[in-house]
Structure formats: C-alpha cells, structure tokens
Amino acid sequence: MERWLAGEDLPLAQVADSVRAWVPFAADSPLYTLFATRIAEDQELLRVLARIPSSPPINILFAAVQRLLTRDDALAAWYPRLAGAARPADAAAYEAFRGFVLEREADVLAFGSRRTQTNEVRRCAVLMPVIAAALAERGWDGPVHAIDMGASAGLGLLMDGVAYQYGGTVLGDAPLTLECENRGGLPLPAAPPVFATRTGLDLAPVDATDPEQAAWLEALVWPEQTDRLERLRAAIALRRTAGISMVAGDAAATLPAVADVLPPGPIVVWHSIALYQLPDEALAAVDDAVVAVAARRPLVRVAFEPQPGGGADLRVGLRPREVAPVAIAHTHGAWIDRPYP
C-alpha cells in the first residue's frame, strides 16, 4: 500500500492518485469503493480530503461521516447498520454522501486529527499460526511475553484468549470465535501460544472502555461489514477484563524500555496493518530497536503489513523488509494462504 499523500500544500492531482491507489484495498466494501472512485474525480471532495492531516485521510473521512451520521435520511439508507438492509451503491448514494460532507465539512474536519487505529481482532487468526510456527521452530514451548506495536486498543493481544475456526478445525473454547479460511492448508498448532504478559505499544492508545473512543473504533468499521462490528463489540467486552498493559509513545523508544523490565523469558513482537504508515526513517528506527532488544534476550518478530497493489503478507524476521513472506492474508483476517511463488 502506498503511503498517503495529503495536505493543503499538495496538488489535488496527487491527492487523487492516492485515492485511486487506495481503491483496491476497499474491495470488501462496494459503498466505499464507489465513494473513493468518485472522490478521485471530484475537486470539491479532494479539497476536503487534502485538509485531513491524519493518514490515511480517506479512512478518517469515511469514519467521520459514520460517526456523525446518527440520522440523515438522504444518506443513511446506504448504511446497513442504520438502515437494516442497505440500498445498492449507486450514483444517488454518492450524491447523498457528497452533499453530507460539504454541508457538514467543519464537523467532518473536526475529526481530522484522529488516528485510524482500526482494531480488527480477526487479524489474530492469521497472525496466530505464523507466530505459533515461529515459536515452535525456536523450541519455545512455554509462555512468552507478547508485545503488539501499533496496538490501538490492544484487541490483538486477546490472541490467546479467543477461539479459532479454520474450516472444520476448531482451536480453543472462548466467548469469541474467529473464523478464517485456511486456503493454503498452512500447518495449524494444537493450541494458540500462551502469553506470560501482554503489552500494547501505540502513539496514542485507545481506551476501549471509554464510550467515545469505542464509538470511534466502531465508526472505522466499513458499512456493509456488520459481522466485523459484532466481533469488535465482543472483543471490547473481553478486553475489559483482560490483563493488558498499554504504553504510549514511539515504538522505537518504548520497545527497549518495556523489554528491559519484563520478567525473564522469550518475547514475541508483532504488528498488523500499522507500520506501513511510517516513513522509511521511522521504520528503520523500529528495526534497529528490535535488533537491539534481540541482542539482549530471545525475541521473534512477525510483521503483517499491506503490500503495493492490494493484500498483505506475513514475514518473520528482525528486519521484515529484508526477508521473504511466509504467508499472504486478507487484511481483515478473512483468509490466509501460502505466499505466491
């Protein structure tokens, strides 16, 4: 996925190119696919988008509209969570959306400094088998310390407290079961890894117990994906009683500090659809921090990040950009597969 270009000092043509590059990642949402495709040709909407400083700005725009859209008959009919059964996405849907954004532009832009921080718990279903395999390869069969970089509300750290279903294979017994299609027949562990401690690192951790912050997480869920909304709400309920520590700050600085005070034992560090938003120098700083920690104590790193053209892959390595993927997966965890030859 290309890093986003936005900002009032950028030509709108460049903002439009960023919108077009985002469209393949919206394949699961006909409504957002339509909106993004039309926005790329709409100077007025591109102007609004260019004024959103957070990245990716189109996610912020869409979430802001959902957060504001408590009732607007002209637009709500296309949102299943509001209308029950949404109308098909068409030109009328875009015109309703466009009118809403332009009429409520100041309210929309008030969300411009928010972060996306989409916390899709089903990503655990593609991370878990890769993490389990990496731990088994190193002979680490006991509890490990789990650290999620870019953890948002920390829902990914519920990984050892949920159940999984891969076709006819079910692992675990928990109030929340994550379903994932194992397209490539990747090996599955007998049980999820067990965590000794769970720590989330984020520039601005989300408090899922706060109603307003939880509402923002819900607004980030795409309109048609009511199953994702149900999973999010179930995960938030589990999160309220889970033993998870959240640490605010840049992961390049907080990771070594956290690792230094953890009890003895191996560490598994992962990140999912989070670090792709960082510039190269920030990514290098995170890599250096991981390498420094791994020099002092056992550590394995798993990266699940988008790739240009759509989709995402999983890589195991202290510097993930330097190693080949071990799997590819749906960005929201719907399926996992072997990497392309």
C-alpha positions as CSV (number, residue, x, y, z in Angstrom):
1,M,0.0,0.0,0.0
2,E,1.4,3.4,-0.9
3,R,1.9,5.9,1.8
4,W,-0.7,8.6,1.7
5,L,-0.3,12.0,0.2
6,A,-2.4,14.7,1.6
7,G,-2.2,18.3,2.9
8,E,-3.4,21.6,1.6
9,D,0.0,22.3,0.1
10,L,-0.2,19.3,-2.3
11,P,-1.7,19.5,-5.8
12,L,-5.1,17.8,-5.8
13,A,-4.0,15.6,-8.6
14,Q,-1.5,13.9,-6.2
15,V,-4.3,13.5,-3.6
16,A,-6.4,11.9,-6.3
17,D,-3.7,9.5,-7.2
18,S,-3.5,8.4,-3.5
19,V,-7.3,7.8,-3.5
20,R,-7.0,5.7,-6.7
21,A,-4.2,3.7,-5.1
22,W,-6.4,3.0,-2.1
23,V,-9.4,1.7,-4.1
24,P,-8.1,-1.9,-4.4
25,F,-8.0,-2.2,-0.6
26,A,-11.7,-1.4,-0.4
27,A,-12.7,-4.4,-2.4
28,D,-14.9,-5.7,0.6
29,S,-17.0,-2.5,0.6
30,P,-18.9,-1.7,-2.6
31,L,-20.0,1.6,-1.0
32,Y,-16.5,2.8,-0.1
33,T,-15.2,1.5,-3.5
34,L,-17.9,3.7,-5.2
35,F,-17.2,6.7,-3.0
36,A,-13.4,6.5,-3.4
37,T,-13.7,6.1,-7.1
38,R,-15.9,9.2,-7.4
39,I,-13.9,11.2,-4.9
40,A,-10.8,10.8,-7.1
41,E,-12.6,12.8,-9.8
42,D,-14.3,15.3,-7.5
43,Q,-12.3,18.5,-6.9
44,E,-14.5,19.6,-4.0
45,L,-14.2,16.4,-2.1
46,L,-10.5,16.2,-2.9
47,R,-10.1,19.6,-1.4
48,V,-11.8,18.4,1.8
49,L,-9.6,15.3,1.8
50,A,-6.5,17.4,1.5
51,R,-7.3,19.2,4.7
52,I,-7.2,16.0,6.8
53,P,-3.7,15.6,8.2
54,S,-4.0,12.1,9.6
55,S,-3.2,9.1,7.5
56,P,-4.8,7.5,5.6
57,P,-7.1,10.6,5.3
58,I,-9.8,8.8,3.3
59,N,-10.3,6.4,6.2
60,I,-10.7,9.3,8.5
61,L,-13.2,10.9,6.2
62,F,-15.3,7.8,5.9
63,A,-15.2,7.2,9.7
64,A,-16.0,10.8,10.5
65,V,-19.1,10.6,8.3
66,Q,-20.2,7.4,10.0
67,R,-19.6,8.9,13.4
68,L,-21.7,12.0,12.5
69,L,-24.4,10.0,10.7
70,T,-26.8,9.4,13.5
71,R,-29.7,10.3,11.3
72,D,-29.8,11.7,7.8
73,D,-32.4,10.0,5.6
74,A,-30.7,11.1,2.4
75,L,-27.6,9.1,3.2
76,A,-28.4,6.6,6.0
77,A,-30.3,4.4,3.6
78,W,-27.0,3.1,2.2
79,Y,-25.5,2.2,5.6
80,P,-26.7,-1.3,6.7
81,R,-26.1,-0.6,10.4
82,L,-28.5,2.3,10.1
83,A,-31.0,1.2,7.5
84,G,-31.1,-2.5,8.3
85,A,-30.7,-3.5,4.7
86,A,-28.8,-1.0,2.6
87,R,-29.7,0.1,-0.9
88,P,-27.2,-0.8,-3.7
89,A,-24.4,1.6,-4.0
90,D,-25.1,3.9,-7.0
91,A,-24.8,7.5,-8.2
92,A,-27.5,8.6,-5.8
93,A,-25.5,7.2,-2.9
94,Y,-22.5,9.2,-3.9
95,E,-24.5,12.4,-4.3
96,A,-26.0,11.9,-0.8
97,F,-22.6,11.3,0.6
98,R,-21.1,14.3,-1.2
99,G,-23.9,16.6,0.0
100,F,-23.5,15.5,3.6
101,V,-19.7,16.0,3.6
102,L,-20.0,19.5,2.0
103,E,-22.8,20.5,4.3
104,R,-21.1,19.2,7.5
105,E,-17.5,20.0,6.3
106,A,-16.5,21.7,9.6
107,D,-17.8,18.8,11.6
108,V,-16.0,16.3,9.4
109,L,-12.7,18.1,9.6
110,A,-13.0,18.2,13.4
111,F,-12.1,14.5,13.2
112,G,-9.1,15.3,11.0
113,S,-6.5,14.8,13.7
114,R,-7.9,11.4,14.8
115,R,-6.0,8.3,14.0
116,T,-7.4,5.3,12.1
117,Q,-6.3,2.7,14.6
118,T,-8.7,0.1,13.1
119,N,-8.6,-2.7,15.7
120,E,-9.8,-5.8,13.7
121,V,-9.5,-8.7,16.2
122,R,-9.8,-11.3,13.4
123,R,-6.3,-10.4,12.3
124,C,-5.3,-12.7,15.2
125,A,-6.5,-15.6,13.1
126,V,-3.7,-15.0,10.5
127,L,-1.1,-13.9,13.0
128,M,-1.6,-16.8,15.4
129,P,-0.5,-19.8,13.3
130,V,2.5,-17.8,12.0
131,I,3.6,-16.8,15.5
132,A,3.0,-20.4,16.8
133,A,5.2,-21.8,14.0
134,A,7.9,-19.3,14.7
135,L,7.9,-20.1,18.4
136,A,7.9,-23.9,17.7
137,E,10.8,-23.5,15.3
138,R,12.9,-22.0,18.1
139,G,11.8,-24.6,20.6
140,W,9.9,-22.1,22.8
141,D,7.0,-24.1,24.1
142,G,6.2,-22.2,27.3
143,P,4.5,-18.8,27.9
144,V,6.1,-15.9,26.0
145,H,5.9,-12.2,26.5
146,A,3.6,-10.6,23.8
147,I,4.2,-7.1,22.5
148,D,1.9,-5.6,19.8
149,M,3.4,-2.5,18.1
150,G,0.6,-0.2,16.9
151,A,-1.8,-1.9,19.2
152,S,-4.7,0.7,19.1
153,A,-7.0,-0.6,21.9
154,G,-5.0,-3.8,22.5
155,L,-7.6,-6.1,21.0
156,G,-4.9,-8.1,19.1
157,L,-3.4,-9.1,22.5
158,L,-6.5,-11.2,23.1
159,M,-4.9,-13.7,20.8
160,D,-4.5,-16.4,23.4
161,G,-7.9,-15.8,24.9
162,V,-10.2,-16.4,21.9
163,A,-11.1,-19.5,19.9
164,Y,-10.4,-20.1,16.2
165,Q,-12.1,-21.9,13.4
166,Y,-10.4,-22.8,10.2
167,G,-13.0,-24.7,8.2
168,G,-13.6,-27.9,10.1
169,T,-10.7,-27.3,12.6
170,V,-11.6,-25.5,15.8
171,L,-8.9,-24.4,18.3
172,G,-9.8,-23.4,21.8
173,D,-13.1,-22.6,23.6
174,A,-13.9,-19.0,24.3
175,P,-16.8,-16.5,24.2
176,L,-15.4,-15.2,20.9
177,T,-14.5,-17.5,17.9
178,L,-12.6,-16.0,15.0
179,E,-13.3,-17.7,11.6
180,C,-10.6,-17.8,9.0
181,E,-10.3,-19.7,5.7
182,N,-7.0,-21.6,5.5
183,R,-6.7,-21.5,1.8
184,G,-3.2,-22.9,1.5
185,G,-3.6,-25.6,4.1
186,L,-0.9,-24.0,6.3
187,P,0.0,-26.1,9.4
188,L,-2.0,-25.2,12.5
189,P,-0.9,-25.6,16.1
190,A,-2.7,-27.8,18.5
191,A,-3.5,-24.7,20.6
192,P,-2.7,-21.0,20.5
193,P,0.5,-19.8,22.1
194,V,0.2,-18.9,25.8
195,F,1.3,-15.4,26.8
196,A,3.1,-14.6,30.1
197,T,2.4,-10.9,29.7
198,R,0.6,-8.7,27.1
199,T,1.8,-5.2,26.2
200,G,0.5,-2.9,23.6
201,L,2.6,0.0,22.2
202,D,0.9,2.8,20.5
203,L,1.5,6.5,19.9
204,A,-2.0,7.2,21.3
205,P,-3.5,4.1,22.9
206,V,-7.3,3.8,22.7
207,D,-9.3,3.2,25.8
208,A,-11.9,0.8,24.6
209,T,-13.8,1.2,27.9
210,D,-14.4,4.9,27.1
211,P,-17.7,5.2,25.1
212,E,-16.5,7.9,22.8
213,Q,-13.3,6.1,21.9
214,A,-15.2,2.8,21.4
215,A,-17.6,4.7,19.2
216,W,-14.7,5.9,17.0
217,L,-13.5,2.3,16.7
218,E,-17.0,1.3,15.5
219,A,-17.0,4.2,13.0
220,L,-13.9,2.8,11.4
221,V,-15.7,-0.5,10.5
222,W,-16.9,-0.4,6.9
223,P,-20.7,-0.1,6.5
224,E,-21.5,-3.4,5.0
225,Q,-19.4,-5.4,7.4
226,T,-21.9,-5.9,10.2
227,D,-20.1,-9.1,11.2
228,R,-16.9,-7.1,11.9
229,L,-19.0,-4.7,14.0
230,E,-20.3,-7.6,16.1
231,R,-16.8,-9.0,16.5
232,L,-15.5,-5.6,17.6
233,R,-18.1,-5.3,20.2
234,A,-17.5,-8.8,21.5
235,A,-13.7,-8.2,21.6
236,I,-14.2,-4.9,23.5
237,A,-16.3,-6.8,26.1
238,L,-13.4,-9.3,26.5
239,R,-10.8,-6.5,26.6
240,R,-12.4,-5.0,29.7
241,T,-11.3,-8.0,31.9
242,A,-8.0,-8.9,30.0
243,G,-4.6,-8.3,31.7
244,I,-3.1,-6.0,29.1
245,S,-0.7,-3.1,29.7
246,M,-0.8,-0.2,27.2
247,V,2.2,2.0,26.7
248,A,2.0,5.4,24.9
249,G,4.9,6.6,22.7
250,D,7.0,5.8,19.7
251,A,7.7,2.1,19.5
252,A,11.4,2.7,18.7
253,A,11.7,4.2,22.2
254,T,9.1,2.3,24.1
255,L,10.0,-1.3,22.9
256,P,13.5,-1.3,24.5
257,A,12.2,0.3,27.7
258,V,9.4,-2.3,28.0
259,A,11.6,-5.3,27.2
260,D,14.1,-4.2,29.8
261,V,11.6,-4.5,32.7
262,L,9.8,-7.7,31.5
263,P,10.5,-10.9,33.6
264,P,12.9,-13.4,32.0
265,G,11.6,-15.3,29.0
266,P,11.3,-15.1,25.2
267,I,9.4,-12.2,23.6
268,V,7.2,-12.2,20.5
269,V,6.7,-8.8,18.9
270,W,4.2,-8.3,16.1
271,H,2.5,-5.5,14.2
272,S,-0.5,-5.7,11.9
273,I,-1.5,-3.2,9.3
274,A,0.1,-0.5,11.3
275,L,3.7,0.3,10.5
276,Y,3.1,0.8,6.7
277,Q,2.1,4.3,7.6
278,L,5.6,5.2,8.8
279,P,8.2,6.9,6.7
280,D,11.4,4.9,5.9
281,E,13.5,6.5,8.6
282,A,10.9,5.7,11.3
283,L,10.7,2.1,10.0
284,A,14.5,1.8,10.2
285,A,14.4,3.2,13.8
286,V,11.9,0.5,14.8
287,D,14.0,-2.2,13.1
288,D,17.1,-1.0,15.0
289,A,15.2,-1.1,18.3
290,V,14.1,-4.7,17.6
291,V,17.6,-5.8,16.7
292,A,19.0,-4.1,19.9
293,V,16.4,-6.0,22.1
294,A,17.1,-9.3,20.3
295,A,20.8,-8.9,21.1
296,R,19.9,-8.9,24.8
297,R,17.2,-11.6,25.1
298,P,15.3,-14.1,22.9
299,L,12.9,-12.4,20.5
300,V,10.9,-13.2,17.4
301,R,9.2,-10.6,15.2
302,V,6.2,-11.1,13.0
303,A,5.1,-8.4,10.6
304,F,1.7,-8.4,8.9
305,E,1.6,-5.4,6.6
306,P,0.0,-4.3,3.3
307,Q,1.9,-4.6,0.0
308,P,1.6,-2.4,-3.1
309,G,-1.4,-3.4,-5.3
310,G,-3.5,-4.8,-2.6
311,G,-3.4,-7.6,0.0
312,A,-0.9,-8.1,2.8
313,D,1.8,-10.6,3.7
314,L,3.3,-12.0,6.9
315,R,7.1,-12.0,7.4
316,V,9.2,-13.4,10.3
317,G,12.4,-11.6,10.9
318,L,14.1,-8.8,12.9
319,R,14.1,-6.7,9.8
320,P,11.0,-7.9,7.9
321,R,11.5,-5.9,4.8
322,E,14.7,-7.9,4.2
323,V,13.1,-11.4,4.3
324,A,10.6,-13.2,2.1
325,P,7.0,-13.6,3.2
326,V,5.9,-16.9,4.8
327,A,2.2,-16.3,4.1
328,I,-0.3,-13.9,2.5
329,A,-3.6,-12.9,4.1
330,H,-6.7,-10.8,3.8
331,T,-6.1,-7.5,5.6
332,H,-9.0,-8.1,7.9
333,G,-8.1,-11.7,8.6
334,A,-10.8,-13.4,6.5
335,W,-8.3,-15.8,4.9
336,I,-4.7,-16.9,5.0
337,D,-2.7,-18.6,2.2
338,R,0.8,-19.6,1.2
339,P,2.8,-16.9,-0.5
340,Y,2.9,-16.6,-4.2
341,P,5.8,-18.5,-5.9
